[in-house]
């Protein structure tokens, strides 16, 4: 019985360790993507450049629906958008042609785990599903569309 318990404990610990290593690798890849593409606007600290580019610190777009976050990166955002009470009227370019689902998921995971954010990792499958769901969309998202997103207020 004791041996069986130890075997189970070893399997669980191994699974946890493997999951932790994969999450660390995803955050590392996400940091690389962020520092390559996102940093110019959102800055190394994630604080953005008010009033031109919004912060990524504790915002509803970071903490809310992961599908919405993925869709924003895939298709971009255009026009005025209010973040933490400040209006930004600029454009975030779409990245769907440039980034793989793995890189987008990694970037989202990095942002959700950095800058004082403490939200769970995002799997590439979330991005793959969003890419498929919005494949025919040719325009960037507007604030009205993003605010109306289902489950947009709950951390996912």
C-alpha positions in Angstrom: 0.0 0.0 0.0 2.8 2.4 0.9 4.6 1.6 -2.4 1.4 2.3 -4.3 0.9 5.6 -2.6 4.5 6.6 -3.3 4.1 5.7 -7.0 0.9 7.8 -7.2 2.6 10.7 -5.5 5.6 10.4 -7.9 3.3 10.4 -10.9 1.4 13.5 -9.6 4.6 15.3 -8.8 6.0 14.5 -12.2 2.9 15.7 -14.0 2.9 18.9 -11.9 6.6 19.5 -12.6 6.2 18.9 -16.4 3.2 21.3 -16.4 5.2 23.9 -14.6 8.1 23.5 -17.0 5.8 23.9 -20.0 4.2 27.0 -18.4 7.7 28.5 -17.9 8.6 27.8 -21.5 5.4 29.4 -22.7 6.1 32.5 -20.6 9.6 32.7 -21.9 8.4 32.4 -25.5 5.7 35.0 -24.7 8.2 37.4 -23.4 10.3 37.1 -26.6 7.2 37.7 -28.7 6.1 40.7 -26.5 9.6 42.2 -26.5 9.7 41.9 -30.3 6.2 43.1 -31.3 4.3 44.6 -28.4 6.9 46.5 -26.5 7.0 49.6 -28.8 3.4 50.5 -27.9 2.8 48.8 -24.5 6.3 49.4 -23.2 8.6 47.0 -21.3 6.5 47.6 -18.1 3.2 47.0 -19.8 2.1 50.5 -18.8 1.6 51.7 -22.4 2.1 55.3 -23.5 -0.9 57.3 -22.3 -2.8 58.8 -24.0 -1.6 57.0 -27.2 -1.3 53.3 -26.3 -3.2 51.7 -23.4 -1.8 49.9 -20.3 -1.9 46.1 -19.9 -1.9 46.3 -16.1 -5.0 44.9 -14.5 -7.3 45.7 -17.4 -10.6 43.9 -18.3 -9.0 43.0 -21.7 -6.2 41.1 -20.0 -8.3 39.6 -17.2 -11.4 38.8 -19.2 -12.2 36.4 -22.0 -9.2 34.7 -23.4 -11.0 34.2 -26.7 -11.5 38.0 -26.9 -7.8 38.6 -26.0 -6.8 36.2 -28.8 -9.2 37.7 -31.3 -7.9 41.2 -30.5 -4.3 40.1 -31.4 -5.5 38.1 -34.4 -7.6 40.9 -36.0 -6.4 44.0 -34.3 -8.3 46.9 -32.6 -9.3 50.2 -34.2 -10.9 53.4 -33.1 -11.4 54.9 -29.7 -11.2 52.4 -26.8 -11.5 53.2 -23.1 -9.1 51.4 -20.8 -9.1 52.1 -17.1 -11.1 55.3 -17.7 -8.8 56.8 -20.3 -9.8 57.0 -24.0 -7.2 55.9 -26.6 -7.9 56.6 -30.3 -5.4 54.6 -32.2 -4.9 51.2 -33.9 -3.5 47.9 -32.8 -2.5 46.1 -36.0 -3.7 42.5 -36.7 -1.0 39.8 -36.1 -2.8 36.8 -37.6 -0.6 36.6 -40.7 2.6 37.1 -38.6 2.2 34.9 -35.5 1.4 31.3 -35.0 -1.2 30.2 -32.5 1.5 29.0 -30.1 3.2 32.4 -30.2 -0.1 34.3 -29.6 -1.0 32.0 -26.7 2.5 32.5 -25.3 2.3 36.3 -25.6 -1.1 36.3 -23.9 0.2 34.0 -21.2 3.2 36.3 -20.6 1.0 39.4 -20.3 -1.5 37.6 -18.0 1.5 36.5 -15.8 3.4 39.8 -15.9 3.1 43.5 -14.9 1.2 42.7 -11.7 -1.3 40.4 -13.5 -1.8 37.0 -12.0 -4.1 35.2 -14.5 -3.9 31.6 -15.7 -2.0 30.5 -18.8 -3.7 30.3 -22.2 -3.4 27.2 -24.4 -2.7 27.5 -28.1 -6.1 25.7 -28.6 -7.9 28.9 -27.5 -6.1 30.8 -30.2 -6.7 28.1 -32.8 -10.4 28.2 -32.0 -10.6 32.0 -32.2 -8.6 32.0 -35.5 -11.1 29.4 -37.0 -14.2 31.2 -35.6 -13.2 34.6 -37.0 -11.4 33.5 -40.2 -13.8 35.3 -42.5 -13.6 38.6 -40.5 -11.7 41.3 -42.5 -11.9 44.2 -40.1 -10.3 45.0 -36.7 -12.4 45.0 -33.6 -14.1 48.1 -32.2 -14.7 48.9 -28.5 -18.4 48.3 -28.8 -17.8 44.8 -30.1 -15.2 44.1 -27.4 -17.4 45.4 -24.6 -20.3 43.2 -25.8 -18.1 40.0 -25.8 -19.7 37.1 -23.8 -17.9 36.5 -20.5 -15.8 39.6 -21.0 -15.7 40.4 -17.4 -14.7 37.1 -15.9 -11.1 36.0 -15.6 -10.6 32.9 -17.7 
